[in-house]
Amino acid sequence: MRVIGKNETVQVEATATSETFRGSFVPSESVSHTSYHELSDKPVQEVDEINQLHTNLELLYSMKTRFSFVMREVRYLLKA
């Protein structure tokens, strides 16, 4: 880190490293991943990342609603 006085002017040269760095993590095309599902008819499946994300979000929402139901029942039983 460099301390600059109030009266000094420093010219900063912009580089493309941040764009190169960012570009290395963002794939240009969608990548499919192979996943293993033990109880499925086809245990090894190739799924697009976005589709897998949507499937996981739906599963999480379903689990959350079921868990909230169970917690509501537990609270009801604790009050009785």
C-alpha positions as CSV (number, residue, x, y, z in Angstrom):
1,M,0.0,0.0,0.0
2,R,1.3,3.4,-0.9
3,V,0.4,6.7,0.9
4,I,-0.1,9.6,-1.4
5,G,-0.1,13.2,-0.2
6,K,-2.9,15.6,-0.9
7,N,-1.0,17.5,-3.5
8,E,0.5,14.6,-5.4
9,T,-1.2,13.3,-8.6
10,V,-0.7,9.7,-9.5
11,Q,-1.7,8.2,-12.9
12,V,-2.9,4.7,-12.8
13,E,-2.6,2.5,-15.8
14,A,-5.6,0.2,-16.3
15,T,-4.9,-3.4,-17.1
16,A,-7.1,-6.1,-18.4
17,T,-6.2,-8.5,-15.6
18,S,-9.5,-8.2,-13.9
19,E,-11.3,-9.1,-17.1
20,T,-9.0,-12.0,-17.8
21,F,-9.4,-13.2,-14.2
22,R,-13.2,-12.9,-14.4
23,G,-13.2,-14.6,-17.8
24,S,-11.4,-17.6,-16.4
25,F,-14.2,-18.5,-14.0
26,V,-17.2,-17.8,-16.4
27,P,-17.5,-20.6,-19.0
28,S,-18.5,-19.5,-22.4
29,E,-20.8,-22.5,-22.9
30,S,-22.9,-24.5,-20.5
31,V,-21.1,-27.5,-19.0
32,S,-22.9,-30.7,-18.2
33,H,-21.9,-32.7,-15.2
34,T,-22.1,-36.4,-14.7
35,S,-24.0,-37.3,-11.5
36,Y,-24.7,-40.6,-9.8
37,H,-28.2,-41.5,-8.6
38,E,-28.2,-44.8,-6.8
39,L,-31.9,-45.6,-6.9
40,S,-32.6,-44.4,-10.4
41,D,-33.2,-46.6,-13.4
42,K,-30.2,-44.9,-15.1
43,P,-27.7,-44.4,-12.2
44,V,-25.2,-42.3,-14.2
45,Q,-26.8,-39.1,-15.7
46,E,-25.5,-36.1,-17.5
47,V,-27.3,-32.9,-16.4
48,D,-26.9,-29.3,-17.3
49,E,-25.7,-27.1,-14.4
50,I,-28.7,-24.7,-14.6
51,N,-31.2,-27.6,-14.7
52,Q,-29.4,-29.3,-11.7
53,L,-29.5,-26.0,-9.8
54,H,-33.3,-25.7,-10.4
55,T,-33.8,-29.3,-9.3
56,N,-31.8,-28.7,-6.2
57,L,-33.8,-25.6,-5.4
58,E,-37.1,-27.4,-5.8
59,L,-35.8,-30.2,-3.5
60,L,-34.7,-27.7,-0.9
61,Y,-38.1,-25.9,-1.0
62,S,-39.9,-29.2,-0.6
63,M,-37.7,-30.2,2.3
64,K,-38.2,-26.8,4.0
65,T,-42.0,-27.1,3.8
66,R,-42.0,-30.6,5.2
67,F,-39.6,-29.6,8.0
68,S,-41.7,-26.6,8.9
69,F,-44.8,-28.9,9.1
70,V,-42.9,-31.2,11.5
71,M,-41.8,-28.3,13.6
72,R,-45.3,-26.9,13.8
73,E,-46.5,-30.4,14.9
74,V,-43.8,-30.6,17.5
75,R,-44.7,-27.1,18.9
76,Y,-48.3,-28.2,19.1
77,L,-47.4,-31.4,21.0
78,L,-45.2,-29.4,23.4
79,K,-48.0,-27.0,24.3
80,A,-50.4,-29.9,25.1
